[in-house]
Amino acid sequence: MAAVGERAVEGRFGPYGGRYVPEVLVPALDQLSVAWAEARDDPEFRGRLDELLRDFVGRPTPLYRAERLGHLLGRRIYLKREDLAHTGAHKINNAVGQALLACRMGKRRVIAETGAGQHGVAVATACALLGLECVVYMGVEDMRRQAPNVERMRLLGAALAPVEAGAQTLKEAVSAAIRDWVTNVRTTHYIIGSAVGPAPYPALVRDLQRVIGDEAREQALAAEGTLPARVIACVGGGSNAIGTFYAFIEDRGVELIGVEAGGEGLDGRHGASLVAGRPGVLHGALSSVLADDQGQILEAHSISAGLDYPGVGPEHAQLRDSGRARYEAVTDADALRAFRELARLEGILPALEPSHAIAWLLNSAEASAQAAASAEGYDLVCLSGRGDKDLAEALAALGDLDD
Ligand SMILES: *Cc1c(COP(=O)(O)O)cnc(C)c1O
């Protein structure tokens, strides 16, 4: 594997990443690359961002030792509590950072796409905070599944742009946002919600989310005196996972495990673009995608709107190929059981996305009860968000599960 310094060269991660975009967007992407490179090293920008992360977002988020879950699993388990960040998920880290960057670039109009609604809420929140105009593209199927988040965005002053194409979920919302950006690129910054898209977005979003892993690594060392044996995170576009993994990449003894949406199982509909995908271009970057033999992008499926995406960030495709991280899929049903288990064992209603990471732990402990209990060390899981947004979906599905 290439050294950390080499990986970001020209926005490529091994063969993945790059820019597969209309010519008209290239100057804006160049401007964004330069603006971020300058802002990142500017003490004034850094100071303002750190202040907002502390006082507005509520960072650092705690690292919580989940005693009862750990007892069940026969291991020590720590949860990185991104569910306690303002607006209830890690996405606010990226939204506040990019909104601040938009101000620095003199762009007063912000657009965003959203799937679960969490990114839309985060962006609407950041725009209200900084006084920016905000338009959020959202598939109408997601608007139905995530109605409370639609109301939140409107209350925060954002304009909702419903997208009726295709499966009416995240993939179509991204395409609509890209079309808007092409038309309005001079006045508008596009805040992409995950570590996907054309360069420099995957690296920019990772840089803004790495605060999760930087904090967690320090907190874990303070609590245990050693690094975790395994670091586990769910993977949709991959931003909470890369943000958590990044601090540990050079720690060769730490296993990195990304958990994708196995949906109905890998023979049925799912969202496992790393476990069951192939190389392809989606939304401006080459990565591992769900596609048919002709290269047509397939519809993804997951019970969790945030994992319902047929692509993934290019850096994860490279981490998979190099073997530095391992990716596995967990079904809707297993994620639901984990959702209920964490609520009852720890008093935490997780979002359905990180329920996949918890489910992977439960599954692997069941598969090898002896091995899991006797394996050295402890585990660190990114609890990327809270479950309030998923209550209706989860209750309906749990009813089906119990019938
Ligand atoms: C959006 C979301 C995800 C998936 O996005 P990533 O970019 O893969 O992190 C995961 N968890 C929560 C709570 C989300 O809202």
The ligand as a Tripos MOL2 file, in Angstrom:
@<TRIPOS>MOLECULE
LIG
   15    15     1     0     0
SMALL
NO_CHARGES

@<TRIPOS>ATOM
      1 C1        -25.7440    8.9600    6.7100 C.3       1 LIG1
      2 C2        -25.4480    8.0820    7.8330 C.ar      1 LIG1
      3 C3        -24.5710    6.9900    7.6890 C.ar      1 LIG1
      4 C4        -23.9620    6.5920    6.3910 C.3       1 LIG1
      5 O1        -23.0790    7.5340    5.8490 O.3       1 LIG1
      6 P1        -21.5150    7.3370    5.8750 P.3       1 LIG1
      7 O2        -21.0300    8.3930    4.9590 O.co2     1 LIG1
      8 O3        -21.2200    5.9600    5.3680 O.co2     1 LIG1
      9 O4        -21.0470    7.5240    7.2590 O.co2     1 LIG1
     10 C5        -24.2670    6.2540    8.8100 C.ar      1 LIG1
     11 N1        -24.8340    6.5250   10.0100 N.ar      1 LIG1
     12 C6        -25.6900    7.5550   10.1780 C.ar      1 LIG1
     13 C7        -26.2730    7.7860   11.5270 C.3       1 LIG1
     14 C8        -26.0290    8.3600    9.1010 C.ar      1 LIG1
     15 O5        -26.8840    9.3600    9.2850 O.3       1 LIG1
@<TRIPOS>BOND
     1     1     2 1
     2     2     3 ar
     3     2    14 ar
     4     3     4 1
     5     3    10 ar
     6     4     5 1
     7     5     6 1
     8     6     7 2
     9     6     8 1
    10     6     9 1
    11    10    11 ar
    12    11    12 ar
    13    12    13 1
    14    12    14 ar
    15    14    15 1
@<TRIPOS>SUBSTRUCTURE
     1 LIG1         1 GROUP 0 **** ****
